[in-house]
Structure formats: structure tokens, C-alpha cells
Amino acid sequence: MTNPKELLSYFSVTPDEADIYLALLKLGTAAVSEIASKIKKNRTATHFHLKKLLAKELVIESNHGRTLLYTAIPPADLAARFDRLTTDFKSLVPQLEALQTIEVDAPRVQVSESRAGYFKVYDEISSLPEGSTFYVIEGATALNSELTLLSNTETTNFFSKIIARKIATKLILTAEATQIPNTLISPTNLVLLHQREMSVRTYPESALPFQGLTIMYGSTLAYLFPQTNLVVTIKHAGIADSFKATFDTLFTLGQEYKF
């Protein structure tokens, strides 16, 4: 099991600060003297580190008469903040990669045969820069398997992230796939589905005999096979541009649909 102090250190929390934060979780609300006694440090050093934690917004200071009291922010709030920071950093990856002076012409191909590979794609999509768009072509078989693969909580997390970051979806579905969300998505997630920025076009399965799932985001093209958990990703700007041109043509000619 990961040591909490070690984990906190990855987010610029020093060992002394971590000791105080963890002590406050046990104490609830406490004065400097109580905290110092709990962590077995002198009062001056404890006060110094408390000021650092206040600056990092990891503890809250309040007055009780003339006594200053301190409370640690809830771990769930801390986790949410770290999650936002991680997501924001991931959204900068395309910009950072663009700074590389060495051009790599060969496509980067990755193959995963696990559920983890599937969720890596979701994580990368939900970490796109705010206002981005990703593109999807999906058939009924793949959509049915995809929604079965995801738990309600996993679907909620994914939908909530892309809504918060205003990440839009352009989606081409077979007509047979359009009714599947109503039967497999929970009422809560159906509400979130309607809140997403989404443009949908459909084709009858006879015209688009496609049962797979293809997603393009940034310069990455992902082929996902939910039935077997197989994921193949290809990262290459030229290949992504070619897919986008084909997608745009299909999208223009498709039948508009709203969930």
C-alpha cells in the first residue's frame, strides 16, 4: 500500500507538512500546541509549517476567541484538486510535444489487450485541452459492448469530465445503435448525455456496415474492440488528418440525429 506521506510528496508537500496534515485528520480541529504535541515537534516549527500549508490551501484557519485553530481540508477535496491538476497538465501535453525539435515521421503504434487500455483512451480524451473536439464512428455491436463494459460510476466520471472541460463530440452512428443508450445508460447518465456538446449523424447499417468503434482525438487514432478489450492506437498527424477528411465527408452526408 502506498505511504500517504510519500504520495503527498509528489504534490510538493514536505514530510513535515504531511505529518501536520495527517495529524489534523485525526485531531479534527486543533490549536498549534495540540498539533505540535501530536507530531512531537516544537511549537515554532509547527507554526512555520502550518503557514506553508495555509498558503497551499491544505488547511483552514479559524478563530476561537484569541486562539487560532486549524482544520485539514477533506481528503476527497484534496484528491479532486490533484485530479484537476493532473488533467490540466495532460491537456498541455500536445503543446509540449509541439516544442520538440526532432520530428518523428514513423507512427507510434500501441496495442493493449486489457480493460486498462480501454480506459487509457477515455482518460486521454477527458484530458484534452478545454474546448477540444473528438470524433467517433461506432456501430451497434460496439456501442452495446462499450456501455456494458463501463460501470455507471465510470460513465458518470467520463461524462462529467468532458462536460466540465467543454470537450465536444462529433459522432457517426449506425441507425441501429441510436436506441441502445436509452436501454443501457442509467437515468443519471442520460441527463449528463444530454448536457454534452454533441453532434450526431447516422447511417442505416446497410449503408454503413460497421460494428467497431473508432475514435480520433488530437493526432491519435484509436480502434477499440469492446468485446475482447483489444485497443490499437496510432499516433501520427498525417494519419489523423486523413481520417478527419474521411470523417468530415461522412458526417456531412449523414442524417442528423439528437438523443
N, C-alpha and C positions, 0 to 999 in steps of 0.2 A: 504494500500500500504506500502511496506517495506521502512523504512527510509534509505536513501543511507549511512548515517554515520554509522548506526547500522550494515548494511550489510558489509561495508568495515572493520568494527572491527573484523569480523570473519577471515579476512586475515591479521591480525597483523598490521592494520592501526589504529593509535591512533586517538581520536577525534580531536586533534589539527591538525594532519596531514590531516585528512579527510576534515577539514574546508579549508585548503590551496588548496588541490586538487580540491574541488568543486568550490572554488573561481576562480582558474585558468581556469576551464572550461568556466566560464562566462567572464573572462578577456581576454582569449586567451593567449597572451604572455605579461608578465609583470615583472617589477623590484620588488625588495624586498619591497621598500617603498609603491608601489601601492598595493601589496598583503597585507601588514600589515594594510594599511588603510581600505582595503575591509573587512578584518576579525576582525578589531578593536583589534589588538594585537600590542605590541611594536616590533620594527624592529629587535632587538636582538633575541627575542623568535621566530619570524617568520623565520629568517635566520637559526636558530638551527633546526627547524622542516623541513625546505627545504632541509637541508643536509641529514636528515633521509630519506626524500622522494627520493632524488637522489640515495642514497645507495640502496633503494628498487626498483629503476628504474621506479618510477611512475611519475617523472617529468624529463624534459630535460633542461639542462643549456646551454645557448649560450651567446656569447659576442656581444655587440653593442657598439663599441668604448671601453670606460672604464667601461661601465655599464653591469652588469650581468643580463640576462633576463631568465625567467623560463616559461616553457610551460608544461601543463599536457599531458600525453600520451592519445590518444583517448580512450574513454570508451570501444569501440569494441575490441581494443588491450588488454585492461585490462581484459575484460571478457574472451577472448581467453586464456590468461595466467592462469586465475583462473580455467578455464575448463581443461587445461593441468595438472595443479597441482592436481585437483580433480581426474582426470583419472589416473594419476600416483599413487596416494595414493590407489585408488581402486585396482590397479594391485598388490599392496603389501598385500592385504587382505589375500590371500591364505597362504602367508609366515607367516603373523602374527597369523593366526588361527593355523598354524602348531606348534606354540610355546606354545599353550595351553597345560597344563599338564593333564587336565581332558579329557579322551576320552569319546565321546558321541556315543554310538552304535546305538541308535534309529535314523532312518531317520528323517530329518526335512522336513515336507511337508507344502507347502503353496498353497492356491487356490485363484485365483483372477478372478472376473467376470467383469473386466473393461479393457478398452483400455490401461490404465496406467500399468496394469500388463504385457501387451504385451511389452511395451517399457522399462519396468524394465529389462526384459530379454535382449533386444538389448543393453541397457546401460551396463549391466554386461559383455556381450560379448565384446563390444568395449573397456572395461576397463581391459581386460585380460592382463597379462604380455606380453611384446613385444616378438614376435616370437611364440606365442601360436597357438594352433590349436583347432577349434571347429568342431563338427560332426553333420551332418544334414541328416535326412531321410524325404522326402517330396513327397506328391502326387500332382496331377494336381489341384484338388479342393482346397486344402490348399494353394498352391502357387498362384493360381488366386486370392483367397480371401486376402492373405497376401499382395500382390502387390497393391490390391485395397485399403486396409486399410492404407497403407503408402502414404503420400504425396510425391511429387518429392523432396521437401526440406528435409524431414525426411530420405528418401532413400539416398540422397546425403550426409547428415551428417553421417549416419551409415557407408556407403561405405568409405567415406574419412577417418574416424577414424580408421577403421581396416586396410586400406591401409597404413596409417601413422605409425601404430604400428606393421606392418608386421604380422598381425594375419591371419593365413591361414584357409581355409575351406576345409573339406572333405565332399562331398555331394553325396548322393544317391537319384536319382530322378526316377520317372516313366517316360518312354519314352514320354508319352503324355504330360508331364509337360515341356519338354525341349523347346518347341516353345513359351511358354507363355511370358517369359521375352521380347522377340522381339516385342510383341504387347502392353505390359503394362508398360515397362520401358522407360523413356524419353531418347532421343539421348545422352544427357549429362551423364546420369547414366549408359547407356550402355557402354560408354567409360570407366567409373570407374569400371564397372563389369569386363571388360577385363583386368584391371590393378590389380585386386585382385589376391592373391595367392590362387588358387582354383583347386582342383582335383575332377572330377565328374565321377560317374559311373551310368549307367542307367539299368533299367529292364522294359520289357513290362508290362503294367498294369495287363495283365492276369497272369503274374508270381509274381508280387508284387502288389496285390490289396489293396493298401494303399492310403488313401485320406487325412490323417492327416499330422501333422508337429511335428517331434520330434527333439530336439536339445540337445546335450551334450557338456558342457563346464566345465572344471575343474572337480569338483566332483558333479556337478549339472546336473540333467536330467530334461528337460522341455518338457511338452506336451502342444502344443498350438492349439487352435481351432479358427482360424480367423473368421469363420462365426458368432460365438457367443461371441468373445472376451474372451473366457474362457482360463485361463492359470493355469496349475498344475505343480509345480516344486517340485522335490525331491532331497534333498542334502544328499548324502551318498556315501562314497568312494567305498564300496563294490558293490552297485547297479550300479554305474557309470562304474566300471571295468567290470561287467557282460555285460552291454550294449555295451561297447567298444569291447569286444571279439566277440559279435554277429555282430556288425557293420563291424569289420575288415574282417570277413568271407564273408559277403555280398559284401563288397567293392572289395575284391579280385576277386570274381566271376562275377562281373558286367561288362557291356560293357563300355569301355572308351568313354567319350564324352567331347567335347570342345565347349563352347559357341562361 
